[in-house]
Amino acid sequence: MYRINLNNTPNQYASFNIGEDGYDIRIKTVKGMLYADLFLNGEEIVRSRRCINKMPLIYTKRLGNFYFLDTVGNEDPTYDKLNDRFLFIYDETYII
């Protein structure tokens, strides 16, 4: 399980590696809700997916997935509490 640090800004772009794979995530805030685009080695794999607590970002069948985790309760993430209350997680054992 990996914790990926994001900025506390409403709109952002971040790059990170997991093993041999390079990922890019673009987060945008619309009416207080977070939406994500996710790229794997330059290829878009998720477009405008709403970020919901414990809900996987990738909906295709695969081993491993990304999700946001509320460490205090069961709220959906907000940009101002990223890395504090809301963690962005990659779980390599997650199976959809």
Secondary structure, DSSP 8 states (H G I E B T S, - for coil): -EEE---SSSSEEEEEEETTEEEEEEEEEETTEEEEEEEETTEEEEEEEE--BT--S--SS-EEEEEEEESSSS----GGGBTTTEEEEEEEEEE-
